[in-house]
Structure formats: C-alpha cells, structure tokens
Amino acid sequence: MFFLLRMAFWLGLVLILLPAATAQRTPSSEVDAASAIAAASATVGDLRGFCGRQPGACTVGSQVATAIGYKAQAGAKMLYDVLTDALAPRETGSLASTAGSGSRPAAKPLAERPAPRIASQNTLTTGDLAPAWRGPQLRKDGSRKDAKHPA
C-alpha cells in the first residue's frame, strides 16, 4: 500500500513538472506575485490556528513526528554502521593475514563480532623502555662525580 502511495506521489510530481502544451492554456493561468504572496500568507495564517481548532490532531501529529524522527535516527545509525563496516579496509600491513584461506568467510553480524585486536600494542623492547640519558650521579656527600674542582 505504501508503495502505491509513493508511486502516485512521484508520478504526480513528474506530471506537474512536465511542460504544458500551449494549446491547453487556461485563460486565468496568469498569477501575479502579489496575489501569490497573499494566498501563501493566508495559508500560513490558517495553519497557525489549526492546533487551536484541532488540539487532538496536533497531539497525535506531534507523537507521530517524534516516532518518525526516532525511526529515521535509528535507520541512519544502522546505515552508518553498515557503510563503515563495508568501506573499512579489509587487510592492513599490521595484522597477520590468512593467505592460505582461499575464500573469505561470511561476515558475522556486528553484535556477534569480537573486539578488534590491535597488533601494535605492547611491542616495546627493554631497550626501548630504558631512558636515553641520565644525569651525572651524585656522591654520598652530595657532590657530583664529574664535577671539576677549582685549581
């Protein structure tokens, strides 16, 4: 049913945008800018008073608009997750590859996937962890070993 409504909307839009033949021109098709603005402002004024005349319809419309907003937000998040997963690089140089597998296994849903393991963590050696420079060592009396005594 929704498909039919959507199709009717788009078909109507196409028919409206098609150029009209000059032979079918109606005699009162000329509309000046002042009358168009007056009609638009009257329509806006009527719409502003709609909630005063029909408060139940405004309440239900507000709830429907909120529900549609939440559905649109959830759909956008799902689309973002799918696109992020689809466009993510499959193989980088930092992870060990499965070269002999031949075919890639079927992708699991996002909720069932384990957290990605980062291969670049905890790779420092003891030489990397050692400080590069140390200041002069102090003697027991508080003076430096390499301190020069005045002559």
N, C-alpha and C positions, 0 to 999 in steps of 0.2 A: 504494500500500500504506500509506504513511504517512497519507494522507488518511483511509483506513478506520479506522486505529487512533485517529486524533484524533477522528473522528466517534463511534466507540464510547466513547471516554473521556467526551466531553461528553454523549452520550446517557445513559450510566451515571450521571453526576453529576446530570443532570436527574431521572432516575428515583429516585435516592436522596433528593433534596430534595423531591420531591412528597409531600404529606401522605398518610399511610396511612389506609385506611378503618378504622373502629372495629370492624367485624365480623371482620376478618382479624387481630386482635391475638393474638399468640402468648402462651402462659401464662408463659414465662420472659423476657419483654421488660423486666422491671424490673431495672435495674442500678444499684446504689448507688455513690456516689462512691469509697468505699474500695476496692471491687473493681476499678473502672475505673483508679484510680491504681496499684494493684498490678499490673494487667495491662500498663499502659503502662511501668512501671519494669522489668518482666521483659523486655519487648520491647526497650527501650533497652539493657539488660544483654546480651541476646543479640546485638544489632547491634554492640556494642563488641568482642565476641570474634570477629566474623566474619572480620576480617583475619588473626587468628591461625590460624583454621581454613582459610581460603582465601586465601593471600597472592597467588597469581596473579590471582585475580579482583579483588583490591584494586588491584594494579598496573595492570591493564588499565582498571579503572574510573577510576583517577586520571588516566590518559592520555586517556581519553575525556572526562572532565570538563574537563581542560585544553584539549583541542581544541574542545569546545563553547564554552568561555569565550572563546577566541580568535575563533571564528566570530561569537559574539554581539558581541564588541567591534568587529570589522570591520563587521558589519551596522549597529551603532549609529552608527559613524563615517560610513558611507555614507548612512544615513538623515538624520543631522545635516547632511551636505553638501547633500543634495537639498533638505531643508527650508530651509536657509539660502539656497540659490540661489532657491528658489521664492518665499520670503517677502521677499527683498531688494527694495528699491524699484527699479522699472524706469527711472524718469526723475527726476532731481533738477534743481534750478534751476542747478546749477553747470556742467553739461555741455551742449554743443550738441546739440539734438535733431534727429532726422531727420523733420521734419514732412511732407515730401512723399513719404515712402516708401509710405504706404497700408497695408501689412501688415507685421507684424513677421517677420523672417527666423527660420528654425528655429534652436533653441538648439544650440550645439555641446557635446560632452561636456566635462566640467571639465578634463580633461588637455589638450585642444586649445585652450583659450581663452587669449588673451594676458593679460598682467598688466594690471589696470585702470589707465588713465591718469588721474592726478589733475590737474584743471584749475586748482586753486588754488595750485600750486607756481610759484615764480619769477614772481610778479606784482607785486613791489615796484618802484616807480619810483625814480629817483635822488633825488627829493625825500624819499621815504620812508626811504631809506638814509642820508641826511645827518643828523648829530646835531642835536638840537633846541637845545642850549645849549652854549656854550663858555665856559670861564672867561676871566678877563682875561689879555691877552697880556703877556709879560714883556719888558722892555728888555734890551739887551745886557749891562748892568751887573747884572741880576738883579732890578731893582725893577719894580713894575707901572706901566703907562702911566696908569692912572686913580687911582693912589694919591695921596692928598691929603697935602701937606706941612704940617707944623705951622707956624703963623704966628708 
